[in-house]
């Protein structure tokens, strides 16, 4: 059961780090979109 618990912890850690990286990429993309909108809008106006 100790081996199973270790594998479960490793698996959960991989999932957690993957989710964290996905969230970071999502936030970065939102920031980039906002920056692009700010750069584009003065040209349109």
PQR file of N, CA, C, O and H, with PARSE charges and radii, in Angstrom:
ATOM      1  N   UNK A   1       0.839  -1.212   0.000 -0.4000 1.5000
ATOM      2  CA  UNK A   1       0.000   0.000   0.000 -0.0000 2.0000
ATOM      3  C   UNK A   1       0.873   1.261   0.000  0.5500 1.7000
ATOM      4  O   UNK A   1       0.460   2.304  -0.506 -0.5500 1.4000
ATOM      5  N   UNK A   2       2.084   1.159   0.571 -0.4000 1.5000
ATOM      6  CA  UNK A   2       2.987   2.315   0.583 -0.0000 2.0000
ATOM      7  C   UNK A   2       3.415   2.652  -0.844  0.5500 1.7000
ATOM      8  O   UNK A   2       3.495   3.823  -1.215 -0.5500 1.4000
ATOM      9  H   UNK A   2       2.419   0.311   0.982  0.4000 1.0000
ATOM     10  N   UNK A   3       3.689   1.618  -1.640 -0.4000 1.5000
ATOM     11  CA  UNK A   3       4.076   1.842  -3.030 -0.0000 2.0000
ATOM     12  C   UNK A   3       2.916   2.478  -3.798  0.5500 1.7000
ATOM     13  O   UNK A   3       3.115   3.410  -4.578 -0.5500 1.4000
ATOM     14  H   UNK A   3       3.624   0.667  -1.339  0.4000 1.0000
ATOM     15  N   UNK A   4       1.711   1.969  -3.571 -0.4000 1.5000
ATOM     16  CA  UNK A   4       0.529   2.520  -4.237 -0.0000 2.0000
ATOM     17  C   UNK A   4       0.326   3.983  -3.842  0.5500 1.7000
ATOM     18  O   UNK A   4      -0.004   4.820  -4.682 -0.5500 1.4000
ATOM     19  H   UNK A   4       1.550   1.212  -2.938  0.4000 1.0000
ATOM     20  N   UNK A   5       0.527   4.283  -2.558 -0.4000 1.5000
ATOM     21  CA  UNK A   5       0.364   5.653  -2.068 -0.0000 2.0000
ATOM     22  C   UNK A   5       1.402   6.577  -2.711  0.5500 1.7000
ATOM     23  O   UNK A   5       1.100   7.720  -3.053 -0.5500 1.4000
ATOM     24  H   UNK A   5       0.796   3.603  -1.876  0.4000 1.0000
ATOM     25  N   UNK A   6       2.633   6.067  -2.871 -0.4000 1.5000
ATOM     26  CA  UNK A   6       3.683   6.855  -3.506 -0.0000 2.0000
ATOM     27  C   UNK A   6       3.361   7.137  -4.967  0.5500 1.7000
ATOM     28  O   UNK A   6       3.552   8.254  -5.448 -0.5500 1.4000
ATOM     29  H   UNK A   6       2.878   5.139  -2.593  0.4000 1.0000
ATOM     30  N   UNK A   7       2.869   6.112  -5.675 -0.4000 1.5000
ATOM     31  CA  UNK A   7       2.496   6.298  -7.074 -0.0000 2.0000
ATOM     32  C   UNK A   7       1.332   7.275  -7.186  0.5500 1.7000
ATOM     33  O   UNK A   7       1.293   8.103  -8.095 -0.5500 1.4000
ATOM     34  H   UNK A   7       2.714   5.204  -5.284  0.4000 1.0000
ATOM     35  N   UNK A   8       0.378   7.173  -6.249 -0.4000 1.5000
ATOM     36  CA  UNK A   8      -0.772   8.079  -6.264 -0.0000 2.0000
ATOM     37  C   UNK A   8      -0.320   9.522  -6.048  0.5500 1.7000
ATOM     38  O   UNK A   8      -0.806  10.440  -6.709 -0.5500 1.4000
ATOM     39  H   UNK A   8       0.410   6.500  -5.510  0.4000 1.0000
ATOM     40  N   UNK A   9       0.618   9.711  -5.112 -0.4000 1.5000
ATOM     41  CA  UNK A   9       1.139  11.058  -4.852 -0.0000 2.0000
ATOM     42  C   UNK A   9       1.865  11.600  -6.083  0.5500 1.7000
ATOM     43  O   UNK A   9       1.708  12.769  -6.437 -0.5500 1.4000
ATOM     44  H   UNK A   9       1.012   8.966  -4.576  0.4000 1.0000
ATOM     45  N   UNK A  10       2.656  10.750  -6.731 -0.4000 1.5000
ATOM     46  CA  UNK A  10       3.385  11.165  -7.928 -0.0000 2.0000
ATOM     47  C   UNK A  10       2.405  11.543  -9.037  0.5500 1.7000
ATOM     48  O   UNK A  10       2.566  12.571  -9.695 -0.5500 1.4000
ATOM     49  H   UNK A  10       2.783   9.801  -6.443  0.4000 1.0000
ATOM     50  N   UNK A  11       1.382  10.696  -9.241 -0.4000 1.5000
ATOM     51  CA  UNK A  11       0.372  10.939 -10.268 -0.0000 2.0000
ATOM     52  C   UNK A  11      -0.371  12.241  -9.987  0.5500 1.7000
ATOM     53  O   UNK A  11      -0.587  13.048 -10.891 -0.5500 1.4000
ATOM     54  H   UNK A  11       1.251   9.861  -8.707  0.4000 1.0000
ATOM     55  N   UNK A  12      -0.762  12.442  -8.720 -0.4000 1.5000
ATOM     56  CA  UNK A  12      -1.489  13.656  -8.336 -0.0000 2.0000
ATOM     57  C   UNK A  12      -0.610  14.891  -8.523  0.5500 1.7000
ATOM     58  O   UNK A  12      -1.090  15.944  -8.942 -0.5500 1.4000
ATOM     59  H   UNK A  12      -0.587  11.787  -7.986  0.4000 1.0000
ATOM     60  N   UNK A  13       0.683  14.757  -8.209 -0.4000 1.5000
ATOM     61  CA  UNK A  13       1.606  15.877  -8.380 -0.0000 2.0000
ATOM     62  C   UNK A  13       1.742  16.264  -9.844  0.5500 1.7000
ATOM     63  O   UNK A  13       1.792  17.449 -10.174 -0.5500 1.4000
ATOM     64  H   UNK A  13       1.073  13.902  -7.868  0.4000 1.0000
ATOM     65  N   UNK A  14       1.801  15.268 -10.725 -0.4000 1.5000
ATOM     66  CA  UNK A  14       1.903  15.544 -12.160 -0.0000 2.0000
ATOM     67  C   UNK A  14       0.650  16.258 -12.642  0.5500 1.7000
ATOM     68  O   UNK A  14       0.734  17.230 -13.393 -0.5500 1.4000
ATOM     69  H   UNK A  14       1.760  14.305 -10.457  0.4000 1.0000
ATOM     70  N   UNK A  15      -0.524  15.774 -12.208 -0.4000 1.5000
ATOM     71  CA  UNK A  15      -1.784  16.402 -12.609 -0.0000 2.0000
ATOM     72  C   UNK A  15      -1.848  17.837 -12.087  0.5500 1.7000
ATOM     73  O   UNK A  15      -2.254  18.754 -12.801 -0.5500 1.4000
ATOM     74  H   UNK A  15      -0.592  14.984 -11.599  0.4000 1.0000
ATOM     75  N   UNK A  16      -1.438  18.016 -10.822 -0.4000 1.5000
ATOM     76  CA  UNK A  16      -1.504  19.345 -10.210 -0.0000 2.0000
ATOM     77  C   UNK A  16      -0.590  20.324 -10.937  0.5500 1.7000
ATOM     78  O   UNK A  16      -0.982  21.460 -11.205 -0.5500 1.4000
ATOM     79  H   UNK A  16      -1.108  17.271 -10.242  0.4000 1.0000
ATOM     80  N   UNK A  17       0.630  19.887 -11.257 -0.4000 1.5000
ATOM     81  CA  UNK A  17       1.569  20.764 -11.953 -0.0000 2.0000
ATOM     82  C   UNK A  17       1.065  21.062 -13.365  0.5500 1.7000
ATOM     83  O   UNK A  17       1.239  22.174 -13.864 -0.5500 1.4000
ATOM     84  H   UNK A  17       0.949  18.965 -11.039  0.4000 1.0000
ATOM     85  N   UNK A  18       0.433  20.060 -14.018 -0.4000 1.5000
ATOM     86  CA  UNK A  18      -0.118  20.265 -15.354 -0.0000 2.0000
ATOM     87  C   UNK A  18      -1.243  21.296 -15.311  0.5500 1.7000
ATOM     88  O   UNK A  18      -1.300  22.199 -16.146 -0.5500 1.4000
ATOM     89  H   UNK A  18       0.292  19.157 -13.612  0.4000 1.0000
ATOM     90  N   UNK A  19      -2.147  21.153 -14.323 -0.4000 1.5000
ATOM     91  CA  UNK A  19      -3.243  22.108 -14.189 -0.0000 2.0000
ATOM     92  C   UNK A  19      -2.705  23.500 -13.890  0.5500 1.7000
ATOM     93  O   UNK A  19      -3.206  24.490 -14.425 -0.5500 1.4000
ATOM     94  H   UNK A  19      -2.101  20.419 -13.645  0.4000 1.0000
ATOM     95  N   UNK A  20      -1.691  23.580 -13.041 -0.4000 1.5000
ATOM     96  CA  UNK A  20      -1.109  24.880 -12.690 -0.0000 2.0000
ATOM     97  C   UNK A  20      -0.509  25.543 -13.931  0.5500 1.7000
ATOM     98  O   UNK A  20      -0.685  26.744 -14.138 -0.5500 1.4000
ATOM     99  H   UNK A  20      -1.285  22.777 -12.606  0.4000 1.0000
ATOM    100  N   UNK A  21       0.198  24.768 -14.757 -0.4000 1.5000
ATOM    101  CA  UNK A  21       0.812  25.331 -15.958 -0.0000 2.0000
ATOM    102  C   UNK A  21      -0.265  25.774 -16.947  0.5500 1.7000
ATOM    103  O   UNK A  21      -0.114  26.797 -17.614 -0.5500 1.4000
ATOM    104  H   UNK A  21       0.341  23.793 -14.589  0.4000 1.0000
ATOM    105  N   UNK A  22      -1.362  24.997 -17.042 -0.4000 1.5000
ATOM    106  CA  UNK A  22      -2.458  25.370 -17.929 -0.0000 2.0000
ATOM    107  C   UNK A  22      -3.094  26.679 -17.470  0.5500 1.7000
ATOM    108  O   UNK A  22      -3.417  27.539 -18.290 -0.5500 1.4000
ATOM    109  H   UNK A  22      -1.485  24.165 -16.500  0.4000 1.0000
ATOM    110  N   UNK A  23      -3.272  26.828 -16.144 -0.4000 1.5000
ATOM    111  CA  UNK A  23      -3.865  28.055 -15.604 -0.0000 2.0000
ATOM    112  C   UNK A  23      -2.954  29.245 -15.886  0.5500 1.7000
ATOM    113  O   UNK A  23      -3.429  30.321 -16.251 -0.5500 1.4000
ATOM    114  H   UNK A  23      -3.010  26.130 -15.479  0.4000 1.0000
ATOM    115  N   UNK A  24      -1.636  29.051 -15.714 -0.4000 1.5000
ATOM    116  CA  UNK A  24      -0.682  30.136 -15.966 -0.0000 2.0000
ATOM    117  C   UNK A  24      -0.712  30.539 -17.436  0.5500 1.7000
ATOM    118  O   UNK A  24      -0.710  31.729 -17.751 -0.5500 1.4000
ATOM    119  H   UNK A  24      -1.251  28.177 -15.418  0.4000 1.0000
ATOM    120  N   UNK A  25      -0.739  29.556 -18.342 -0.4000 1.5000
ATOM    121  CA  UNK A  25      -0.789  29.861 -19.770 -0.0000 2.0000
ATOM    122  C   UNK A  25      -2.080  30.594 -20.116  0.5500 1.7000
ATOM    123  O   UNK A  25      -2.078  31.508 -20.941 -0.5500 1.4000
ATOM    124  H   UNK A  25      -0.740  28.589 -18.086  0.4000 1.0000
ATOM    125  N   UNK A  26      -3.194  30.187 -19.479 -0.4000 1.5000
ATOM    126  CA  UNK A  26      -4.488  30.825 -19.720 -0.0000 2.0000
ATOM    127  C   UNK A  26      -4.449  32.289 -19.287  0.5500 1.7000
ATOM    128  O   UNK A  26      -4.924  33.171 -20.002 -0.5500 1.4000
ATOM    129  H   UNK A  26      -3.196  29.445 -18.809  0.4000 1.0000
ATOM    130  N   UNK A  27      -3.876  32.538 -18.104 -0.4000 1.5000
ATOM    131  CA  UNK A  27      -3.786  33.913 -17.603 -0.0000 2.0000
ATOM    132  C   UNK A  27      -2.883  34.755 -18.498  0.5500 1.7000
ATOM    133  O   UNK A  27      -3.183  35.917 -18.771 -0.5500 1.4000
ATOM    134  H   UNK A  27      -3.490  31.821 -17.523  0.4000 1.0000
ATOM    135  N   UNK A  28      -1.774  34.167 -18.957 -0.4000 1.5000
ATOM    136  CA  UNK A  28      -0.851  34.898 -19.836 -0.0000 2.0000
ATOM    137  C   UNK A  28      -1.546  35.255 -21.148  0.5500 1.7000
ATOM    138  O   UNK A  28      -1.365  36.359 -21.662 -0.5500 1.4000
ATOM    139  H   UNK A  28      -1.530  33.223 -18.735  0.4000 1.0000
ATOM    140  N   UNK A  29      -2.341  34.331 -21.695 -0.4000 1.5000
ATOM    141  CA  UNK A  29      -3.040  34.598 -22.952 -0.0000 2.0000
ATOM    142  C   UNK A  29      -4.061  35.718 -22.767  0.5500 1.7000
ATOM    143  O   UNK A  29      -4.244  36.542 -23.663 -0.5500 1.4000
ATOM    144  H   UNK A  29      -2.489  33.434 -21.277  0.4000 1.0000
ATOM    145  N   UNK A  30      -4.730  35.754 -21.604 -0.4000 1.5000
ATOM    146  CA  UNK A  30      -5.693  36.824 -21.329 -0.0000 2.0000
ATOM    147  C   UNK A  30      -4.971  38.171 -21.287  0.5500 1.7000
ATOM    148  O   UNK A  30      -5.449  39.157 -21.849 -0.5500 1.4000
ATOM    149  H   UNK A  30      -4.581  35.084 -20.876  0.4000 1.0000
ATOM    150  N   UNK A  31      -3.817  38.206 -20.618 -0.4000 1.5000
ATOM    151  CA  UNK A  31      -3.040  39.450 -20.525 -0.0000 2.0000
ATOM    152  C   UNK A  31      -2.580  39.893 -21.910  0.5500 1.7000
ATOM    153  O   UNK A  31      -2.636  41.079 -22.233 -0.5500 1.4000
ATOM    154  H   UNK A  31      -3.428  37.406 -20.162  0.4000 1.0000
ATOM    155  N   UNK A  32      -2.129  38.952 -22.724 -0.4000 1.5000
ATOM    156  CA  UNK A  32      -1.666  39.296 -24.074 -0.0000 2.0000
ATOM    157  C   UNK A  32      -2.810  39.839 -24.914  0.5500 1.7000
ATOM    158  O   UNK A  32      -2.624  40.795 -25.668 -0.5500 1.4000
ATOM    159  H   UNK A  32      -2.084  37.988 -22.462  0.4000 1.0000
ATOM    160  N   UNK A  33      -4.003  39.237 -24.794 -0.4000 1.5000
ATOM    161  CA  UNK A  33      -5.169  39.706 -25.549 -0.0000 2.0000
ATOM    162  C   UNK A  33      -5.520  41.130 -25.133  0.5500 1.7000
ATOM    163  O   UNK A  33      -5.821  41.970 -25.982 -0.5500 1.4000
ATOM    164  H   UNK A  33      -4.154  38.460 -24.183  0.4000 1.0000
ATOM    165  N   UNK A  34      -5.483  41.406 -23.824 -0.4000 1.5000
ATOM    166  CA  UNK A  34      -5.788  42.757 -23.338 -0.0000 2.0000
ATOM    167  C   UNK A  34      -4.769  43.765 -23.847  0.5500 1.7000
ATOM    168  O   UNK A  34      -5.134  44.884 -24.209 -0.5500 1.4000
ATOM    169  H   UNK A  34      -5.238  40.724 -23.135  0.4000 1.0000
ATOM    170  N   UNK A  35      -3.491  43.381 -23.881 -0.4000 1.5000
ATOM    171  CA  UNK A  35      -2.445  44.279 -24.383 -0.0000 2.0000
ATOM    172  C   UNK A  35      -2.656  44.548 -25.871  0.5500 1.7000
ATOM    173  O   UNK A  35      -2.520  45.685 -26.323 -0.5500 1.4000
ATOM    174  H   UNK A  35      -3.194  42.473 -23.587  0.4000 1.0000
ATOM    175  N   UNK A  36      -2.989  43.503 -26.633 -0.4000 1.5000
ATOM    176  CA  UNK A  36      -3.228  43.683 -28.063 -0.0000 2.0000
ATOM    177  C   UNK A  36      -4.436  44.579 -28.292  0.5500 1.7000
ATOM    178  O   UNK A  36      -4.420  45.417 -29.193 -0.5500 1.4000
ATOM    179  H   UNK A  36      -3.100  42.580 -26.266  0.4000 1.0000
ATOM    180  N   UNK A  37      -5.489  44.414 -27.485 -0.4000 1.5000
ATOM    181  CA  UNK A  37      -6.677  45.261 -27.630 -0.0000 2.0000
ATOM    182  C   UNK A  37      -6.325  46.717 -27.358  0.5500 1.7000
ATOM    183  O   UNK A  37      -6.793  47.613 -28.061 -0.5500 1.4000
ATOM    184  H   UNK A  37      -5.502  43.733 -26.753  0.4000 1.0000
ATOM    185  N   UNK A  38      -5.500  46.957 -26.339 -0.4000 1.5000
ATOM    186  CA  UNK A  38      -5.106  48.330 -26.017 -0.0000 2.0000
ATOM    187  C   UNK A  38      -4.259  48.930 -27.132  0.5500 1.7000
ATOM    188  O   UNK A  38      -4.338  50.131 -27.392 -0.5500 1.4000
ATOM    189  H   UNK A  38      -5.119  46.229 -25.768  0.4000 1.0000
ATOM    190  N   UNK A  39      -3.451  48.105 -27.793 -0.4000 1.5000
ATOM    191  CA  UNK A  39      -2.617  48.610 -28.884 -0.0000 2.0000
ATOM    192  C   UNK A  39      -3.450  48.852 -30.139  0.5500 1.7000
ATOM    193  O   UNK A  39      -3.167  49.776 -30.902 -0.5500 1.4000
ATOM    194  H   UNK A  39      -3.387  47.130 -27.582  0.4000 1.0000
ATOM    195  N   UNK A  40      -4.479  48.025 -30.359 -0.4000 1.5000
ATOM    196  CA  UNK A  40      -5.262  48.112 -31.594 -0.0000 2.0000
ATOM    197  C   UNK A  40      -6.315  49.219 -31.502  0.5500 1.7000
ATOM    198  O   UNK A  40      -6.554  49.927 -32.481 -0.5500 1.4000
ATOM    199  H   UNK A  40      -4.709  47.275 -29.740  0.4000 1.0000
ATOM    200  N   UNK A  41      -6.944  49.374 -30.334 -0.4000 1.5000
ATOM    201  CA  UNK A  41      -8.070  50.309 -30.226 -0.0000 2.0000
ATOM    202  C   UNK A  41      -7.722  51.764 -30.563  0.5500 1.7000
ATOM    203  O   UNK A  41      -8.531  52.416 -31.223 -0.5500 1.4000
ATOM    204  H   UNK A  41      -6.750  48.799 -29.539  0.4000 1.0000
ATOM    205  N   UNK A  42      -6.573  52.314 -30.154 -0.4000 1.5000
ATOM    206  CA  UNK A  42      -6.287  53.708 -30.550 -0.0000 2.0000
ATOM    207  C   UNK A  42      -6.187  53.872 -32.068  0.5500 1.7000
ATOM    208  O   UNK A  42      -6.548  54.921 -32.601 -0.5500 1.4000
ATOM    209  H   UNK A  42      -5.916  51.784 -29.618  0.4000 1.0000
ATOM    210  N   UNK A  43      -5.704  52.851 -32.758 -0.4000 1.5000
ATOM    211  CA  UNK A  43      -5.593  52.931 -34.216 -0.0000 2.0000
ATOM    212  C   UNK A  43      -6.984  52.938 -34.850  0.5500 1.7000
ATOM    213  O   UNK A  43      -7.215  53.627 -35.843 -0.5500 1.4000
ATOM    214  H   UNK A  43      -5.411  51.999 -32.324  0.4000 1.0000
ATOM    215  N   UNK A  44      -7.918  52.160 -34.265 -0.4000 1.5000
ATOM    216  CA  UNK A  44      -9.276  52.105 -34.803 -0.0000 2.0000
ATOM    217  C   UNK A  44     -10.007  53.412 -34.501  0.5500 1.7000
ATOM    218  O   UNK A  44     -10.690  53.955 -35.369 -0.5500 1.4000
ATOM    219  H   UNK A  44      -7.730  51.600 -33.457  0.4000 1.0000
ATOM    220  N   UNK A  45      -9.866  53.921 -33.272 -0.4000 1.5000
ATOM    221  CA  UNK A  45     -10.531  55.169 -32.896 -0.0000 2.0000
ATOM    222  C   UNK A  45      -9.880  56.348 -33.632  0.5500 1.7000
ATOM    223  O   UNK A  45     -10.296  57.493 -33.453 -0.5500 1.4000
ATOM    224  H   UNK A  45      -9.311  53.480 -32.567  0.4000 1.0000
TER
END
